[in-house]
Every structure is written in structure tokens, then in C-alpha cells.
């Protein structure tokens, strides 16, 4: 089974399919999973675990913030994309919830991260206007799409020693994040449209996410007995340079959002999406057997 598309033919489709399909996945998380499931590395395993733990409540917040404006959308194509966005994000939350249960059994504090994420999203919904909630979603979707592009584009993720079902989960999720990367932004642009709010929200969110991510990671790591071994911890710290998420280009792409007049489609990922759609869900797609309908059949 191929794990990288770096050698695949690079042909950009002349008529790119922008439809957003809800794929109902049934990933089997019952297989063996070691405590440090990413290359046997402490920190990289905790990074992926914490990231996964934030998704269920985070994705639900994204869905709610876009749904608040659904009746105001006049463009029929965007309305169809919103329906696909809601379906995809709902499925992401469900599958990561299932994976998080497995991680919790291994000792990762996924339930705590999930509950604190939910509490933070609840505060946003209680105290912030819906326009700002949507601005948060548009900005957060830029973060997720940049990370998703990195997973699909850079061989470093494919080359990591990861259980196949974990790779399946994150590659499927990454593909769909790239597919719907502009939806929340387009809803914001049509229904709110303020550049001042958009840019101010991104600046605030960048600092907030950095603080929350670091504190969540530290909170997760201190629960791990292996991290108390100085040699192992320092070795893991030095090994972070090999992480697919430790790349300068990620920071540069995140900063693109701060450019006046920015749009997610300014960065052309049509070819990347088309290649991975074919690889994962084409006629001989690697993940076709994980589609719930196919498995049921």
C-alpha cells in the first residue's frame, strides 16, 4: 500500500470538482497501539494525541458557527458547500472521538483536553457575537488547512512509523480539510465581511492557540512516566526537528492569512486534492473499504 504521492503523475484537472462530499468512515481503531505510537517518540506521540483530542469539540464549534449564518447565504453553490462542510466536520469529530477513547486507555488525558476544549468553545458561544465566532472558525480553518496540506504534501508524515489506521485517520481528515478550506471564509466574507474583525481575530487566536497548545502538551507529557527519564525526554526534544509539523514553511503559510485581501484559494491546492482523492477514494482507492456503506455492503 503506497504511503506517499511524491512520485505520482502531477496532472492538474482542467475542470476541478469543487463539490464537498460527506464520506461516512468506519476506521478500525481496535488494532494494537503502543504507548508512544509515533516512531516510538514521546513528544511527537503526545502532539498527535493532543491535536486529536481537540477536534471533536472544536469541529462542533466550527459547525455551529457556520450554521448560525446558513439562512443568510444567498449563493446556491456556497449553500451546497456548507452542507458538505457540516457533514465532513461532523464525521471528523466522530472518528476522532473514537480514536481518543483508545488514546485515553493508553494513558493520554484526551478526556480532559476534550472537556477543556468544550468549555472554551462554550465561553466563545456565550460571550462573543456570532460574527466573531464565525471569524474564529475562518481563522482556525486556515490553521487546520495548512497542517492538512503539510500532511498530504510532505513525505515526512508518510515516512513516520505509525499504525496504518492512524495514518488513514489523519490522511482522510487532511484531504477533507483541504477540500473545504474556503467554506467558512466564504460564509464570513458574504455574511460579515469585516477585514478589521477578520485580522484582529486571527492575531488574537494565534496567541491563544499557541498558549493553549503548549499548556495542553505540557499537561499531557507530565502524565507520562517515560518523560521523567532525562535521557529519553531530551532525545525526544532533539528529535522534534524531524516532526512533519516543525517546518518553517508552515509558519510562513499561516502568516498569509494576515495579508489584506487574503483568500484561502490564493494558495492553489487543486492538484494536491485531486491526487489524494484518487489515491484514497478513486476507483482503486486505499480507503474505499473503510467507507461505512462499503463495509456494510
PyMOL commands that set and color helices and strands:
alter all, ss='L'
color gray80, all
select helices_A, chain A and resi 42-67+70-72+76-105+110-127+130-153+155-158+164-179+183-191+195-221+225-228+230-242+248-258+264-266+270-281+288-290+292-296
alter helices_A, ss='H'
color red, helices_A
deselect
rebuild
show_as cartoon
